[in-house]
Structure formats: C-alpha cells, structure tokens
C-alpha cells in the first residue's frame, strides 16, 4: 500500500517512490548531441525565443530520455523581473492536465475498480444526463455542456471560488441543456474531466490532488508537480497577459481534472518516459489511450483516452496535448517512433508556443508534407 486515509485509499500498482524504475536513457554520442543542440537552438531562436518574441517560459526537447535542448527565458515575476524562470519553476500546464486524469482513471480500470462502460449516473445519481459512460467522458463524446460557460450563466456567486463538487451541484440543480446525445459526436468539453476527477475521488476515497501525488507524481519523482489548492497560493508562478500585466485568478481556478496541474519541463520528461513502461497501467490498456475515437469527421486530428492524436497521411502518428488557461500556454508532444518529446511551457500568453511545437516535429522525421497544422487546446 502507498498509504491510507480515513477514506481507505485503495492499493496501487506503483506502491512506493523507489518501486518505479525509469527506462534507461538512449545513448546518444556527443557529436550527435551537439548536432541536435545546434539544430534546435537555431530553430527555437528563430521561432519562439529572442528579445522581441515575448516568450516567457521553458522549452525542453529530449530523445529516448536524453535531453537534447533545454532553455528558460523570462521571469516568474514579470513586472518585477527579480526572479528568473528556472528548471524548478512550476508553471500551469492547463489542458495538458487531461492525460494525467485519463491515466489515473485507467489505473482504476486496470485494477477492476471501474469499467470504461460504466455510466456516470451509477456514481452520481443526481446528474440529470443518463447513459453517459466513462469512455464517453474520456473521449469527449458525452454531449455535455462546457462548465466554463454554463457556470458563468448560472446562479453561482462569482465572488466565491467554485469546486468540482459545486459544478456537479449546479448541473444537478439547473440542468443546463446537453449539446448532443451520448457518443453521437466528438465535442471537446472540460466538464468531462471535472467529472472524471470527481469519479477518481469517489472510487479511491481520497482527493484528486492527493491521489495523483501518491500514485503518479511521487513515484515518478516529479518533485515540482502538484495540483493547485489554496495552500499553494504562494508557491505558484502567476501568469501574464501579452502586454505583461498580471492575469488574476478567478472563481474557476479551483476546479481540476481538466486543468490545474503545475509542473516543469523536466518533470514532464519523467511523465513522458513513464508512458513507455507498464508501471502505471497495463500496456494493452495504455495502447487504448493512443487510439482514435473521433472518426466520424474526415481529417487527421482525433482524440484518444485523454490524449490528442494526429494520424498523418504518410503513416506518422503524433501523441500530444496542448493547453491554454489565462496567460498560460502548454505544449506536450510525443513522437514515439523517434522516442522524442517536445515540451514547452509559458506563463505569458503566447500562441506561438503551439506553432513552434508543431513545426519542430520535422527536425526528427518526415511529419508534414503540407502546412495543415491547427492550434488546439
């Protein structure tokens, strides 16, 4: 057992920090490292970094667990400019949180505590939307309305910070109209992952922040990663508008599952490497997360179980999740054929983060024959 609480924390596959064995990093010659370093330096200097590009954040690119390029630019306190950003600066990763929630759910499936075909009403009977399965939530096929919008239109006092439980209460009481029948179509919706976080709490008997801390962050040695709670108010790195003005927290800054993980590029590299093993969940189940479930519309972009996917016409596959919340932008991309991960985190709103990530793939393989990339969160 990892530990126990009065709620009765269930037994986990990863049972202690020392039990996790990270993959052996790929051996890359010094000459090859230098070649990649020069290539990546020239690329990011011309696309994202530089005095006039307003990038404030960190970039890390690794191959087989070996870091090829790592750079931090800007400040934690952008107006004061007294605390430079560093490898230990924890930044909000926004919707790049969703893969963590998905893997936590799949770990419960792996242990027989949950089925992907279970309906959410089995666990939350007051929710007025029948027939929605756990799989529908994971794949954004629930047809539910987005809480970021219906909470704004609800009776909720915007002077009070809302929790996941509050979102569920508003849905149960006000019954905002659903957008589609379950599993009819793909529609990206943050509500799905707020409910999944509640489901983790319901089944595990512990809070979502603690569950992720004890089953993912601590075992993987992600020392600078956490789910935001009020106790972290002085620990977080704030975000900023494009003009450099602070972007204040609002009443939706306590909800989690869809967002609210703070992390670093080095910690996310550890997360990437863990996904090449079966130490979090069974390999067969993990591969289901990397399959597409939104094929009713033509195109290369699809969604798996918590991961965005791109199936290119030349056979290449990209596994990724971008994010945006307030002034935070995040890009997390895995090029599994080359064992490459591209991680970019920024806390001063900058849409160029997404295009810089997209265009970097071609430095490692033939990913794009034509420019059809999209900015997605």
N, C-alpha and C positions, 0 to 999 in steps of 0.2 A: 504494500500500500504506500502511496505517496504520503498520505497523512489522513487525518479525519477531522470532521467538524461535527457540530451538534446535528447537522442535517444529514450526516452519513455520506461522505464522499466515496464514490464507487472506485473499485480497483482499476488502475490504468495500465496500458501496455508499457509506456515509458514510466518506470517506477521510481527512479531517482536520477538526479543530475548525472551521476557518474555512470549510469547504465547506458546512456546514449553514446554510441560510437560513431563519430562523423566519418564520412568517406575519406579515404586517403587522397590528398590533393594531386591533381595531374602534374607530372613532372614536365616542366617546360624549360628549355635551355635558356641561358642568359641572353644569347643572341636573339632568340625568338621573343623573349620578354621585352627586350629593348626595341625590337621592330614594332611590336604591338603598342608599346608605350608611345613611341613617336607617332604612329598612325592615329591612335586615339587622342593624343594631345592636340595634334593638328586638327582633327575632326571637331572636338568639343570647343577648341579655341575659336573655330570659325562658325559654330552653330549656336553655342549656348553661353560659354564663359566670355569674359572680356569686360572691359570697363563700361561699355555702353549698352550691354545686353540686359542689365538689371537682374541677373541671376543671383539669387541668394539661397545657397543650399549646398548639397553634396552630391557627387557623382562617383559611382564605383562600377567597374566592369571586371568580371572575373571569368576564367575559363577552367573548368574542372576543379573549382575551389581555389585556384591560384589567382591572386589579384594582379591584373594587368595594368589597371589605371584607377587612381583614386585622387579626388580633388575636392577641396572645400573652399567656398568663397562666400564672403559676406559676414554678417553679424547676427548673433542671437537677439541683440537689442539694436535693431536697425537705426532708430533715431539717435541713440546714444553712442553707438559704434565703439563700445568699450569691451564687448565680449565676442571675439571672433568665433564663428562656427567651427566646430571640430568634429572628429570622428565619434565623440561621445555626446554630441548634441542630439537630443531626441526630438524628432520632428513628426508632426501629424501625417500619417500615411493615407488618410481619407479612405476612399473605397478600396484601396489595396488591403484593407482590413478584411474584406469579404472572404478571400481564400482561407484565412485563419478560422473564421467562423465555420466555413464549409468543412474543413478538415476536422474540427472539433466535433461537428455533427457526425461525420463519417466514422470517427473513432467510437462513437456510441453505437452506430450501426455495426461496426466491426465486432463489438462485444455482445451483440444480441440484445442491447437495451432499447433498440429503436429499429424501425424498418423505414425504408425510403417511401413505402406505400402507405404508411400510417397517415391518417388525416389529422390535421392540426386541431380539429374540434375534439378529438379524443383527449387532448391535453388542456385545451382552453374552450370549455363548452359554452361560454358566454359569447364567443366570437361568432357574429352573425353571417358567416360565409362558409357554407357546407362544402364538402367534397374536395377541399384543397389538401394535397398531400405534401409530405416533407420534400419529396422530389420537386414538386411544383414550386416550392419556395426557393430551393437551391438553384433552380434553372430559370427563375424569373418568369414562370408560366402560371402564376396564381391568379392573375387578373385583378389583384388588389389595387386600391388607390395608393398613391405615394404619401406617406405621413408628413413629408416635408411641406406638402401643400394642404392636406386636409386639417392638419394641426393649426395652420395659420388661419383657416376659416372657421375653426371650432370655437367653443366657449372658453377654451383654455386661457388662463390668465398669463399673458406673455411676460409678466414680471417674475414668474416662477419657472425655474428650470424643470423641464419635463423628463421623466424617466421612461424606460421601456414599458414598465407596468402602466404608466399614465397613458401611453399611446394605445395600449390594449384596452384600457378603460374607455377612452374616447371612441374607439372603434365599436366597442360593445354598446355604448350608450347612444352615440349619434348615427351609427350605421352609414358612414359615407359610401356612396354608390361605387360598386365594383366596376372595373373597366371592361372585363371580359369574363367568360366562363372559365373555370379551371382547365389548364392545359390546352386552351384554344390557340393561344399565340404567345410569343415572347414579348414581354414589355418590362424593361429594366425598372425595378421598383425597390427602393430602400426599405420599405415596410417588410418585405420578405425576410430580410436579415435581422431586423429588430425582433421579429417573431422567432427566428431561429435561435437568437441569443437567449430569449425567454425559455425556449424549449430546452436548451442546454442546462439552464438553471433548474428547470422543473425536474429533469431526469437525474442530474448529478447531485442535486441537493446543496449546491454551493453557488456562489455568484459567478457570472460570466468572467469578470476580471480575474477572480481567483482561479477559476478553472483553467483559463489559458495560461496564467502564470505558472501553475503547478504541473500542467501536462504538456506545455509547449515551450514557453519562454525559459523557465529554469532548466529543464532537461537539455535544451539546445545551447545553453549558455548565453542566452540573449539578455545580457545584464542591463542594457539600456532600453529595453522594450517593456511597455506596460499599457494597460487600458486606462484611459483617463477617468479619474474620480476626483471629487473636490480636494482630497488630501494631496493631489498632485499639482495644485494651483501654482505653487512657487517653483515647481520643477519643470513645467512645460516651457517650450520655446514658443513664443507667440507668433502669429502670422501677420502679414502686412499687405496692404493694397499695392497696386502697381506704382503708385506715387510715393510709397514708403511710409504712409500713415498706418498706424496700428489697426488691425481688424479685430474688433472686440468680440468676446464670446457672446452667445445669445441663448435663448431659452431651450434650444435643441442641442446644446453642447454636452449633455449628459447621456444621451441615447447612444447605444453601442451595438455592435454586431455588424452593422452596415459601415461603420466608421469608428473613430476614436481610439485607435491604436497609435501610440507614438513609438517610433523606432529610429534606427540609424542604418545607413547603408551596410556597415559591417555586420550588424545583427541580421539584416535581411539576407545577406550572403549565407549565413548559417541556416536560415529558413530554406533557402533555395537548395542547399546541399542535403538537408534532411529529406526533401521531397524526392531524392534519388534512392532512398532507402525504404525498407518496410518497417521501420522502427516507430513510426507514428500510426500508420494503418496498413493493413494487408495490401500488397502490391496490386492484386486484382481489383480491389475496391478503389485504390488510388487511380488506377487507369480509367475507371469510370468517370472520375472527375475531369479527365482530359479529353472526353468525348463530347461532341457537339449535340445539343438538344434543341436547336432552333433552326431547323432546315426548311421550314415552310416558306421562307422567303429566299430567293436566289441571292448569292453573294458569298464572299469569303469569310465574313465575320460571323462567329457563332458564340454560344455560351455553354460551358460545361456545368460542373457542380462547383460553383464558386470561382471559376476561372473563365476569363475571356479567351477565346481561341480564334486563330486565323489559319484557315486551310487554303494555302496558296495554290494557284493553278499548276505550278511546277512541282507540286508534291510536298513542298516545305510546310512545316507546322510551327506556329508561334503560340506559346502559352504565356498569358500575361494578365495583368490587371492594373489599370491606371486609376488615379483618384484625384478628386478636387473637393475641397471644403474650405470655405472662407478664403484666406490667402495661400492656402497650402495646395501644392501640386505634387503628385507622386506618380512614378512610372516604375513598374516591376515587370521585367520580361525575361522569360526563359527560352533560350534557343537550345532545346535538348539534344538535337542532332550533333551540335558542336560543343555541348556542355557549357554554354556561355550564359551568363546572367548580366543584364543591364539594369542598374538601379539608379534612379535619380529622384532626389527629394528636395523640394524647395518650400520656403515659407514666405516668399514674396510672390504674389500671383504672377505667373509667367507661363502662358500657354505654349511657349517654345519648347518647354520640357518634353511635351508629347512628341512633337515632330523630331526633336533631337534624338529621342529614344528610337522612334520608328526608323529613321534613316541610318542609324548605326548598325542595323542588322546586316546590311550588305558588306560591312567590313569583315564579316566572318563567313559569309556564304552568299549564294545567289538567291536572294529573297524576293526581290521585286524587279519585274521587267517593265512595269509601267507605274506611274505615280497615282495610286488609288487609295492612299492612306487616309484614315479618319482619326480625328481626336475623339477619344472615348473615355468616359469615366465609369 
